[in-house]
Amino acid sequence: MSPSASVADVVAALGAELPSGPTDPAGVVDLLVKGVEGGLTAMPSGRFFGFVIGGTHPAALAADWLTSAWDQNAGLRTVTPAATAVEDLAETWVLDLLGLHPGSAVGFVTGGTMANFTCLAAARGAVLARAGWDVGQDGLVGSPGVRVLAGTERHDSVDLVLRYLGLGAPELVPADDQGRIDPVALRRMLGDGDERPVVVVLQAGNVHSGAYDPFVEAIAVAHEYGAWVHVDGAFGLFAGASPAYRHLVDGYEAADSWATDAHKTLNVPYDCGLAIVRDPAVLRAAMSMHGDYLIHDDAGDPFEKVPELSRRARAFPVWAVLRSLGRSGVAELVEGLAGHARTFADGIAAIDGAEVLNDVVFTQVCAVFGDDARTREVVRRMLADGTAWTSGSVWHDRAVLRISVSNWSTTDGDVDRTLDALRAAAAG
Ligand SMILES: *Cc1c(COP(=O)(O)O)cnc(C)c1O
């Protein structure tokens, strides 16, 4: 599970010297494989439960290899029709599966962070435009300003992208014991007399508890105050594709933008995220550019929906996994991950001295095994044991062992073996 080689080991195995001349490419690939082997972490494993990452579905992996081999610069509709056609299809299918407005635009970005960035850039432009300010033309200096409200348990990437956007730190809205934003507090803060244009950032899937913000109430309140509502659903948005978990995202379709990863719950390789904006014109206003050498198409070009101009054709693997799984397969993927998390929660709760701290509603389980020192010791033993990869974290000021189920290939047997290892680690 954990690598046996350090960074220095891998450097030594590859050799630090820049060769003075050419090497046969096949020889280089052999050298690379031998040199890096020990430094690889078993992240594609069905027993990797660290962070919130996701595995790689075989159809997506093969499509990703082809994406590199085909080497399309996927920005322009008329220049790369294959990539654009597949992106158009994947866009339509994703919106359909998630139950989001079919006219929304989907930008294929590198991940959740850039999806949040792209959506919040659109949000910034839209709320300032409503206040009569053109941020594209006149910048932020001298503008009416934008206030951004987010829950105390938002993902840190929200703060990061607000820095990119020159909007500063968000104002924090209190959350409940599961990390869900409190709509009553949100209303109080929105009604405090601050007249600046406002953006509210909600969350579908808390990285510790898996919890979802109460979208129906929170979006209604935010819209009452004229706010743009963005939903960060990096791993959690795909609950919307499962009839069994759809209730978690009830009402989220009323938001203005949504960010999700394809490289997490959807199990495509890195790096792939989806920036979804209800009003395509607003996204285009934030992200498009002009170049006399670009061959524009009236139907809209893929580059107009993302921060990058040149980029790989990220939609190929997204289309491939959706084409392979179909509607029911995506639902089963989501239900499988969440079902395994449920089994983990039940298994851990039965261990002497262990306690699951969160309501396990989706794919995340946060557990303690006694005091902080004891929990950290269990985390350490699990890593040393190597049956599975689970990470530690801190949630609500307590050290926790966090299990995140996000790989399509995890089996019941993987969960059983990991629970055995946990029992041993907790007992030892
Ligand atoms: C992972 C995650 C992000 C960041 O996504 P990246 O793909 O790592 O950039 C943002 N928000 C949430 C809730 C996440 O889980």
The ligand as a Gaussian input file, in Angstrom:
#p B3LYP/6-31G(d) Opt

LIG

0 1
 C      -11.431000      17.335000      -3.334000
 C      -12.322000      18.497000      -3.031000
 C      -12.087000      19.755000      -3.606000
 C      -10.871000      20.020000      -4.455000
 O      -10.871000      19.237000      -5.593000
 P       -9.512000      18.900000      -6.376000
 O       -9.960000      18.006000      -7.463000
 O       -8.609000      18.238000      -5.385000
 O       -8.951000      20.195000      -6.868000
 C      -12.999000      20.765000      -3.362000
 N      -14.060000      20.553000      -2.576000
 C      -14.318000      19.369000      -1.982000
 C      -15.548000      19.207000      -1.141000
 C      -13.448000      18.293000      -2.194000
 O      -13.698000      17.101000      -1.638000

